[in-house]
Amino acid sequence: LMSGDGYPLDGRDKAQDDKQTQEFLWEKHDHYLRHLDDDKESLEYMMTEHLRMGGIYWGVSAMALLRRLNDQQRRDEIIDWIFRCRDSKTAGGFGPNVGHDADITATHYALLVLCIYDGLEQLDREGVVAFIAGLQQEDGSFAGDRWGEVDVRFAYCALSSLTILDALDRVNVDACVDWILRCMNYEGAFGPVPMAESHAAYVFCAVQALALVDALHAVDMDRLGWWLCERQTPSGGFNGRPEKAPDVCYSWWILSALVTIDRAHWIDMEKLGDFIALAQDQDGGIADRPGDVPDVFHTFFGLAGLSLMRRADLAPIHCVYALPLEVVHRMQLPVILSMYDR
């Protein structure tokens, strides 16, 4: 018998009995991440030009979780590149690549990478704060860029960035919280905007945004926790919405939200870990699901999920900031959750 996502209903795949398949491929992942941008003439590289800042964050963070972030020359090159992505047409925002318009997501990614590399000394903090604050709308939401599209992702990026920069007082936090709560649906989960279908990635953004400003008391954590737990499929992997296929990236989006609301013990961690392990490519990298082609996005989120589960001896990651815990402590950022108190 097969489930709708193509896995046996008992959650077993014959490959799961192959212990070698489940072995964590440290050296293969290291090699994969170090050589991601070797072929700059490939169609894939050119077609992802608009994702470059995100790709840098995923790659650097993945190497940090592997405890392999030890290339000083690469660090300096990346920091130099990030500052070349600053959009001079804005107060201090960053674009996803050199010459691209600034947006809040790329600015957040740039800030996170600079935090990891301890490279904030060159940052125009006031310019970044002014750029982000200028994107808040009258209803409390945040636009992603000057064109005005809003959704919960941008609220999370704004509140996370401003927490890191100690500048939450520059925006209307109460109005932002009210807007996020308008995105909550009857099952306790969140959509991207008010009256939109719930989606696990937006649940992550809403939950962590509320956590950053100590507003989780407004959430029915049992109801939300149950909706999130229902995303675990017979394969062990999570889907983002009902009746969808499982995807490794939700190992982060969902598990981190469950950790934040203290409901992670409601899911089968062992099966989730096995699902991620089976999505490893034997040449390095992690795919969206077993048998598919790996990419840096799913490699990072797979490693992040394994880190939250404390598997494979990866460096611990903070479930709210999506930063290595060592970075949060080094920068003396608010820990948000008591579990991270030293």
Secondary structure, 3 states (H helix, E strand, C coil): CECCCCCECCCCCHHHHCHHHHCCCHHHHHHHHHCCCCCCCCHHHHHCHHHHHHHHHHHHHHHHHCCCCCCHHHHHHHHHHHHHCECCCCCCCECCCCCCCCCHHHHHHHHHHHHHCCCHHHCCHHHHHHHHHCCECCCCCEECCCCCCECHHHHHHHHHHHHHCCCHHHCCHHHHHHHHHHCECCCCCECCCCCCCCCHHHHHHHHHHHHHCCCHHHCCHHHHHHHHHCCECCCCCECCCCCCCCCCCHHHHHHHHHHHCCCHHHCCHHHHHHHHHHCECCCCCECCCCCCCCEHHHHHHHHHHHHHCCCCCCCCECCCCCCEHHHHHHCCCCCCCHHHCC
